[in-house]
Amino acid sequence: MGKVVFEDPIHHISGKIAKKFRTIYNYMKATYTSVHGERTTQPGTKELKARERFAGVAAMVTARRADLTKIVADQQAFLAQKDTAGGAKTMRAYLWRVCGQEYDAEHQG
């Protein structure tokens, strides 16, 4: 959501003010408003790999949440690490971490 900073009477507006409109106010010297449209550049190989990894990990998380043979073990492992430093605070975050590590191990190279 947009952020308004008031100063004699308004200093600047930054962000999207209304969900209904596509106009976004940017706090820049050259322009103050812009309408975000379709992408004009092709995604790079790094971005395509990130998209592929995200889709793969998301599918793994969905499958693991539905796998009845792993639910109890996952819950116990989640509770064991939850209160440690750097531990995932939600079950979904824990599964994303575990499945992300599995995905990286399978696709390294």
C-alpha positions in Angstrom: 0.0 0.0 0.0 1.1 3.5 -0.6 2.9 5.7 2.0 2.0 9.4 2.3 4.5 11.8 4.0 3.0 15.2 4.9 5.0 18.4 4.8 3.8 21.8 3.7 1.0 20.5 2.8 2.4 17.3 1.1 6.0 16.5 0.6 5.7 13.3 -1.4 3.5 10.3 -2.1 5.1 6.9 -2.7 3.5 3.6 -3.7 0.1 2.4 -4.9 -2.6 4.5 -3.4 -5.7 2.5 -4.4 -6.0 -1.2 -5.3 -8.5 -0.3 -8.0 -6.1 1.8 -10.1 -2.8 0.9 -11.7 -1.2 4.3 -11.1 1.8 4.1 -8.8 3.4 7.2 -7.4 7.2 7.1 -7.3 9.3 9.5 -5.3 11.8 10.4 -8.0 13.2 13.6 -9.4 12.3 12.9 -13.0 8.8 11.6 -12.8 6.2 11.3 -10.1 3.7 8.8 -11.5 3.9 5.7 -13.6 1.6 2.9 -14.8 3.2 -0.5 -14.6 2.4 -2.5 -17.7 3.7 -5.6 -19.5 7.3 -6.5 -19.1 9.5 -5.1 -21.9 12.6 -7.2 -21.4 13.2 -11.0 -21.6 14.0 -12.8 -18.3 17.6 -13.8 -17.9 18.8 -17.4 -17.3 19.2 -16.7 -13.5 15.6 -15.6 -13.3 14.4 -18.5 -15.3 16.3 -20.9 -13.0 14.8 -19.2 -9.9 11.3 -19.6 -11.4 12.0 -23.2 -12.1 13.3 -23.8 -8.6 10.3 -22.0 -7.0 7.8 -24.1 -9.0 9.7 -27.3 -8.2 9.9 -26.6 -4.5 6.2 -25.5 -4.4 5.2 -28.8 -6.0 7.3 -30.7 -3.5 5.8 -28.9 -0.5 2.3 -29.5 -1.7 3.0 -33.2 -2.2 4.8 -33.5 1.1 1.9 -31.9 3.0 -0.5 -34.5 1.6 1.8 -37.5 2.2 0.4 -39.3 5.2 3.6 -41.3 5.8 5.6 -38.1 6.5 3.2 -35.9 8.5 4.1 -37.2 12.0 7.9 -37.1 11.4 7.6 -33.7 9.8 5.6 -32.4 12.8 8.1 -33.8 15.3 11.1 -32.3 13.4 9.3 -29.0 13.1 8.6 -28.8 16.8 12.2 -29.7 17.6 13.6 -26.9 15.6 10.9 -24.3 16.0 12.3 -22.5 19.1 16.0 -22.7 18.1 17.9 -19.8 16.6 17.1 -19.5 12.9 14.3 -22.1 13.2 11.3 -21.9 10.9 8.3 -20.5 12.9 5.6 -22.1 10.8 5.1 -25.6 9.4 4.9 -24.2 5.8 8.2 -22.3 6.2 9.8 -25.5 7.6 8.6 -27.6 4.7 9.8 -24.9 2.2 13.3 -25.1 3.8 13.4 -28.9 3.8 12.0 -29.3 0.3 14.3 -26.5 -0.9 17.3 -28.3 0.4 16.1 -31.5 -1.2 15.6 -29.8 -4.5 19.0 -28.2 -4.4 20.6 -31.6 -3.6 18.8 -33.2 -6.6 19.6 -30.4 -9.0 23.1 -29.3 -8.2 25.2 -28.8 -11.2 
